[in-house]
């Protein structure tokens, strides 16, 4: 697989402008939007690592700042799941109108609080959302929406991330869609241990390939 062409994009709505990076490999079969957590953004090293793996396997990626620089300074907005979900839905509309991506099936990859936003967005506008993956996520933050998620959902948690394991197990029970919960042995919340982030990338890649390549 040849390297993906990456270029900066700006998604606008009124006075709002969100900066992102679109990675587009030749012949992409789908596109994955990244919902970063806890004030992180398009330069997140962990999400960029996962994005590269997806690109190498024929999937386009959109790494997007869901908050403006000013908003990112406000801790209330960092944890405003409704606002973050609104921004994901804005990115979905943009992808569906962009000539290079309008025919691609869409998935969400959410990390930490971003996973709650991804699941809420998937529940609110399910059309053309074909898969969701959560890494060390807080799906409990989308609890009122979980039984409305229709996209196949993969929850990935570190084996040492005990409070988050419990949150994911509780959320898993509320999901009524096709679903899987994977616990990565020896990993803490940020998957900083050797080889653990590679496992996250592999699991995410298999999930997205399975559902974004699927013929409707």
PyMOL commands that set and color helices and strands:
alter all, ss='L'
color gray80, all
select helices_A, chain A and resi 45-56+69-72+75-78+81-97+113-124+139-148+162-174+196-212
alter helices_A, ss='H'
color red, helices_A
select strands_A, chain A and resi 5-13+16-24+30-35+59-64+105-111+129-135+152-158+179-184
alter strands_A, ss='S'
color yellow, strands_A
deselect
rebuild
show_as cartoon
